[in-house]
């Protein structure tokens, strides 16, 4: 066995598990960071702990492997706040913090508060490493825990407020790696023969079957098998927002995103279904329009690798514990009906009607620029292998409904609920996929959360393209604000939701990045081509109509 410092052991273990980037705020585990250098692990110093967590999250989701973020003891609360989106987005993030050593706990040690309560709601496991001898067990457990079943974040609290009490100590140990836990999903269990037989029987009786897929299905990589099987079996497909890119948008079985941030045609398909296979979806209120879809008369099957998800919201479903891709491969290998041409024709009618209406919205090239027009332009200009990373709120609604992804190599990630997530997450995604064009779609309110990470992107050479839908406000809240203000003096309403007119192109230029401002539709295509060709981080500041509002099924303008 080799004699290693705790810092060297941490660095070598991360390297063994395939981690090639670490996102952190100084000062944390400096010995480990130095030991990472000869191993080729890129150390990305960020400007806030929350941004470090978001970058690790984007890295993990894009790469389907664990991402690592770190902060010292006083930054532990900020780092924990950044894990909410990783928890909701089913992302395998390992968060490492320092903590005052045991003898200093509960004595008003400088900057110290209990960390366990901070991490309880946003991690599967939070563990303390008070001695260097604990590292071999706890690091292996961290990778095992974050990649198993539904991927979730984990937390390691390491002795010393910067972690370097444990990091400086020595131990005799061999660095080992449990290979299955380098990626997600770590394992792919299949459905039992009895469960498959019941599902096949339901499918053979069904006239209007639908597969509804979600985030866990995307982690599992169901796209190829789903695309081939659903066409052969005559099964329609809808997706939660997280699974928007499960099939290309023109696939004859695909109706798009269902639920609240949705295309109306997808909800029509769910409403018409007599059987719904919910495969790798969390059955959330967003995906099911407040649990009103599927309709009560439809037969239900729920498939998930995580038994805790089975039956969570639909008690009468046939429950199948299995990896989503393995389950679909098993179905594809047996007769499951077919001959449902009339059903797929009906699905096609729903989609065609929605597309006809969307075409009206998207071809409106007025000034100020309509976000619907901007989304149509992105559909046309995104590279065939691009990853689109969308913020929450209106950014997710615009992108989820009106950006088409017609190429099988295109991917989509979105914030699970944390405004401001998309820009730093896109930087982490680019680190995981250095040869993939990464485009962030966010609003001015979301971008301003972490605009300072432009310096990080420039310093570290992380080339992403950020498209800012700049309407000078937090637009999603305006309709509800208007309702409250009805009959009142509105002269100071702007104090609740509006910002100054910001020029984000100039902000990017001040960070030595490429900044481009687009105020007329004729300028966008050239700006986007410049952005893709640049070797710098790029911000395209698109000045858009502040009155435009997306709604379920498409956009609208305020009166």
C-alpha positions, 0 to 999 in steps of 0.5 A: 500500500502507498503512503498518501496524504488525504489530498493526494488520495482525494485527487487520485480517487477523483481521477480514477472515477473519470472526473476531469473538472472540479468547480470550487471557491477558494479556500478548500482542499488546496493540497488536493487541488495541487495534486490534481494538476499532474493528473490533468484534472481542470480546476475551475475557480468560480466567483460564488459557491452557488455557481460552482454547484450549478457548473458541477450540475451542468457537467454531470447532466451533460456528461452523465457522470458525477460532477464535483464542487467544493467550498470551505466551511463558511461557503457551505450554506451557499453551496447547499443552496446550489444543490437544490436544482441538482436534486430536482434535476436528478443530477449526480453531484458530489459536494465537498466542504470543509468543517471545523474539526470535532474538538471545535464544534459547538464552541462558536468557532469562527464562521462555523454553523452545523452543516447537516441541516443545510444538506438534508433536503438536497442530498441523498447522503451527507457524511463527515470525514473527521479522520483521513482513514475514513476517506477510502470508505466515504469517497467510494460511498459518495460515487455509489450513492450519487449514481444509483437508482435516481441520481442525486447529489451527495455531500462530504464534510471534511475535517478542517475549515478548508478541509486541509486537516484531513487533507494534510494527514497521511494514510496507507491505502490503495486508490480503488474505483468501482467502475459501474459508478463512474457513470449513470445509470450505474446498473440497468435492471430489467423488468420481471417476466410477469410484469412484462407479460401484464404490460404486453397484455395491456398494449395488445388491448389498447387502441390509443397507447402513449408513452410518456417519458421524463428525466430518468428516461433521458439519463437511461438513454431511451431515444434510439430504442423508443424511436424505432419501437413506437413507430413499429408498435403504433404508440404515440410519445409525449415528454416532460420538459426534461425529455424534450429531446428524446425524439426529433421533433418531426418524428411521426409518433412524437407530440412534444412536451406535455403538461404546463410548459407545453405544446397543446397537441401533447396534452391533446394526445394524453387526453385521448389516450386509453393507455399511458406508459409513464417511463422514467418520469417523476409524474410531477404536477408540471408534467401532468398539468397538476395531476389532471392528465392522463385522464382517469379512464386511461389504464396506467403503467409506471416504469422506473428504476427507483422503487420510491418513484413507483406509485408516488402520484398514481396509485392505480398504475401497474408498477414496474421496477426497471431501467427505462431503456432496458424495459423498452428493449424488452418490449421491443423484443416481443409482440405488443400490438400494432396496426394503429395507423388511425391512432397515429394519424389522429396524433399527426392531426393534433400536431399539424394543427398546433404547428399551423398556429405556431407558424403564425406566432413564429413568423412575426418578425416585428420590432421589438423582437418577439421571443417566438420569432427568436425561438424559430431562428434558433431552431433553424440555426442551432448546429446539428450536434448542439446542446441547448441549456435553458433557464427556468420560467419563461426561458423554459416555456419559450424553448420547450414549446417553440425551439424545434430540435430536428437532428438526432444529435441535438440535446436539451437541458433545462433548469429544474426550478432555479432561476439563473442556473442556465448560464453557469450550468452551460459552462459546466456542460461545455467542460463535460462536452468540449467538442459540442456547441453549447448554447444557453437560452436565458432571460435578462433576470436569469443572466444577471444572477451569475453574469460575473462568471463571464470572467470565469469563462474567459479565464478558463477558455470555456466557449459557450454562446449565451442568448439573452432574451432581454425584455428588461423585466422578470416577465413571468410574474407580470400577469399575476402582478397585473391582477393584484393591481387591478383598479389601483394606481399602477404608476409604481408597478415597475418597482416589483418586476422591471429592471433598467435597460441593460446592454449585456453585449457591453458587459460581455465586452468588459469581461474581454468576451464577445458581446453582440447586441441584436435589436432587429430580426435582420441582425440575429443570423449574422450575430449567431454565426459570429458567435459560433465561429468565435473562440471566446465566450459569447453573449448575444443580447437580444432586445425583445418585446416586453409584452410577449407572454408564453402560454401552455400551447404557445405564446401570447401578447399582453393586451 
